[in-house]
Every structure is written in C-alpha cells, then in structure tokens.
C-alpha cells in the first residue's frame, strides 16, 4: 500500500501544472492501452494529431456519484469545443468494461474511453488520488497546462484557450 501511494505522489509531482517561478515543466506522460472496443490508444498519437489543440484526460468511474454529477459538464464542453480542437480521453478508474459501455451508450458520450485497470495504472502515472479529476494538455507544446477543471471552470478555461 505504501508503494502505491508513493507511485501516486510521484505521478502527481510530475503532472501538476507549472507553478510560477518553478523550473519544473510538466509534460504529458505517454501511455498505451486499449479502448472499450479493443482498439489501441496511444496518448502520443492523440496529442500529436494536427487536428487536436488540447487533450483532456478525464478520470472518472460509473460508480462515482461526483463523477456522474460532473459528466454533463464534460459532455457540454466536448460538444462545444470538439470541432475547435478538443479531444477527450475518458479514463474509467477501477471500473468494469461492461458498466462503462452501458453508461457511455446511455449518455451518448462520443470521445475515446478506456478502463484503467491494475495492469496499466494510468491513474498512478498521473497522480490521481481522487475522482473526478482531469488533466488538460496543450498539444502544441505537450505541456500540462491545467488540472482538476470542473463545472464552469472547465468551460471558462476552454473558452479562453479556444479563442
């Protein structure tokens, strides 16, 4: 258990947005996994896709009440900004593939979705210690520019960036 917390804290330190005056620049950390349909997903391919300006890694779960409460905001953001260069990768933490498929279908979620299991531990790589959580990546630089944007703050940040 102590090693797991150490991994999460290490991931968090590497992926926190840059603090003014700090020399640490938090670049995205690539991962490779399969989506819910079995297709290979590489974060690097999505970040380097010229059609994408920003990638939002959205950590959530079907069993998480606050995640379900936040999902309409994420759906709204995707609908508003997907044609302007926003891509989202939904990362279901400690969830079951079938539960994810049902939820995604019921809510008409159109972005890439993966289930993060113990084999990949994307949540540890990104230092997620509670959900919902998200990480916003600038595709031009590969830098993590913000984190934990929820509700109106997600919309405000994307509106500012997409002008």
Buried (B, 14 or more C-beta within 10 A) or exposed (E): EEEEEEBBEEBBEBBBBEEEEEEEEBBBBEBEBEBBEEEEBEBEEBBEEEEBBBBBBBBBBBBBEEBBEBBEBBBEBBEBBBEEBBBBBBBBBEBBBEBBBEBBEEEEBEBBBBBBBEEBBBBBBBBBEEBBBBBBBBBEEBBBBBBBBBEEEBBEBBBEBBE
